[in-house]
């Protein structure tokens, strides 16, 4: 039998077997929202799954808002930030809210207050800093387009060493390629755990209250107003219920 006749015969059999029609599986619906952030102590991959307090709260908020299906992505910060600047329906979270960023996004709600400190190697006893001015001429590892990168540059730091993620800055610190890294205490502890490092090799060199900032979730411009309003409403409901405080806690 020729191939064309064989295919025609099989199709005729299928039509008869299934009552005159063949049901084709519908393609999956495209995500209503793409939620993006960078790897931190609040969002990380573990055994092939995306985990973390911020991931759990953001996804709970999206479900409460009825914004399903959604897609969650963990990418380098520069990519997450670029997506949120250029594409609609992108929800970026753990985004520091600054005056410069205010008109660039549709702000939904605060997730937590971030407190940054400068950390160095414990073995570097020569690092005795008393003010931010003492650190300006040192090599400081930062993540590209992160608020620490932007603010330290604006504050006159001239030797910023830019990387794609915070784990690389810690590796650079251990290798002696940078002198200091600005991080939160929880983030440092969690990155040590995930990277299998002994946190005792690092020490707090200088607090950075000038960099303390609120981290938000925010939609990209061009996202439909109905989605923004739905997520703001869901966020407020979860905040009133105490879910935000319970899941996110406070930065030590």
N, C-alpha and C positions, 0 to 999 in steps of 0.2 A: 504494500500500500504506500502511495506517495505521502510525504510528510504533510502536505497541505490537507489531503483527505483525512489523514489520521487526526490532525488537529481539529478539523471540522467535526469528525465523528465524536471525539472526546467532548467538544463543546455541546453538541446536541445531547449527549448522554447526561452532561452536567445540568443542562437546562431542564431535562425531564426529571432527573433525580431530585432537584431542588424546587420543584413546582413551577418551572418555567422561568426562573430568574437565578442569577448568581449574585450573592451578596459579597461585595468587596469591603474589606476592612477600611474604615474611614481613617484618613491620616490624623495623627495627633494634633490637637489644637495648639496653635502657637502660644507661647507664654504671654500673659497680659503684662507681666512685669519681669524684668531681669534685675535681680538683687545682687550687688557686687560689693566686695570689700577686699582688703588685703589680709595676709596671714598675721594674726596677732594672738595674744592670749585669749581674746574674746571670739576668735574665729580661726579654726585650724582643721587640717585633715588628720584623721586618725583611723587607721585600718580601712582606708578607702572611703571614709564617710566624712562629710562636712559637719563639724561640731563646734561648740562654743556658746557662751551665754548670749552674745549678740545675735548669732545665727538663730538660736531658738526664739528669741524675742521678736526679731524681725519677721520670721516665718509665721509665728503666731499672729502677729499684727496683720499680715497679708491674708491669712485665712479668715480672721475676724472681719476684715474689710470685704471679703468675698472676691479678692483679686487672685483667682485661681483659673488656670494653672500659672505657676510662676517658676522661674529658673533661678537657682542660687549659684553664684560663681565666686571662687576665691582666686584672685589674680594679683600680680604686682600692682602696687598703688598707682603708679604712673598710668597703667592701662585702665584701671578702674576709673580714675579721675578723667582720663581722656574720653572714655565711653560716656560718662555722665555729662560731659561738656558737649558732646556731639550728637548723641542719639536720644530719641524720646523713649519714654517708658523704662528708663533705667533708674533704679533706686540704689543710691550709694549710701553706705552707712559707716559709722565711726568717722564721719567727716567733720573736721573742726570748723566751727562757725566763726568766721572772721569778717571784719568790715569789707575786705577785698573780695570775699567770696559771696557776700550777701546777695548781689543781684544775679548771680550765676545759676542759682538753684531755687527749687521750690521746697522750702524747709518744712519738714513734717513734725519732728519732735526730738527733744534732747534725750540721749541714751545715758550719758554719764559725763562727769567732770573729770578731765584728764590732768594729772599732775606729773610734770616731767622733771627729771634730775639728770645731771651729768655723771656718768659712771666711767671709771677707768679700771685698769688692772691694779690689784692689790699690791703687786710687786713694785709698782711705780710710785715710790715714796717721794719722788721729786715733784709730783703733782700736788702742790699745796695752793689751792685757789681760795680767794676770799670774796671775789665778786665776778660778775660776768665779764668785766673788762679783762680780768686775768686770763680768760679762756679764749679771747678773740684771735690770738695768733697761733693757737694750737690746732692740730688736725682733728676735726670733728666729723665722725661718720653720720651721714643722714640718708634718708630714703627720698628718692626723686619725687618732687612735687608734694611731699608731705608738708604739713604745717610747720614742722620743725625746720625743714629745709628752707621754706619761704621766710619764716620769721628770723632765723639766725642770719640769713643772707641780708635781710633788711636791717638787722642790728649791727652789721659791720663785720661779721665773721668772714674772713678772707681765705680760709684754708679748709673749706668744706669738701669732704670726700663723698661723692654721691654714689649710691648703690640702688639696686632694684627692690631690695627688701631688707627688713631689719635683721634677719638671720645672717645675711652677708656682712652687715656692719659689725656684728659680734665676732664673726670670724676674722675680720680685719683688725679688730681690737686685740684679739688673742695673738695675731701674727705681728703685732706692732706696726701695722700700716696706718692706724689712726691712734690718737691719744685718748679721745673721749667719745662717748656715745650718749645722746639724750634719749632716755627711756623712762617709762613708768615702772614702779616697783613690781607690780603684778606682771607686766609684760616681760620684764627681765626674768623673773622666776619661772614663768611659763615657757619662755624660749629656752632657758637652760634645761628644763625638763624635756621638751620636745627634741632638743639637739643633743641630749645626753651629756650636758656640761655640768661641771661643779661650779655653782654660783659663788662659792667662797673665793674664787679667784678674782672676782670683781668687787669694787667698793664704791660707795657713794662719794663723789668728789665735791659736788656743789649742787644745791637745790636750784631750780630754775623757775621761780614763781612768775617770771615774765612770760613764760611759755604756757602757763596753765590755761586751759581752754575747754569749752564744752563740745562734746562730740555728738553729732546729730545723725539722723537718717534724713535724706533729702532726695526729691525727685529731680530728674533732669528737666530742663526747660523744653516745652513742646509736648509734655505729657498731658493727656486730657484732664481737665479740671475735675471731672467726676471721680477719677481715680485718686487724685490728690486729696480731695475732700473726704473720700471714703476712708483712706488710710489715716488721715488726721483724726477722724472720728473714732476709728478703732484704737488708735494710739491713746487718745484721751480716756477712753473707757478702760483700757488696760492699766493706765497710770492710776486712775481713781480706785481701781480694784486692788492696787498694791502689787500687781504683777511685775511692773517695771522695776520697782525697788527690790523685789524678791529675786528676780532673775539677773539683774545687772549689778546690784550692790553699789559700792563706792570704791573708787580708786584709792588705795592706801597712801 
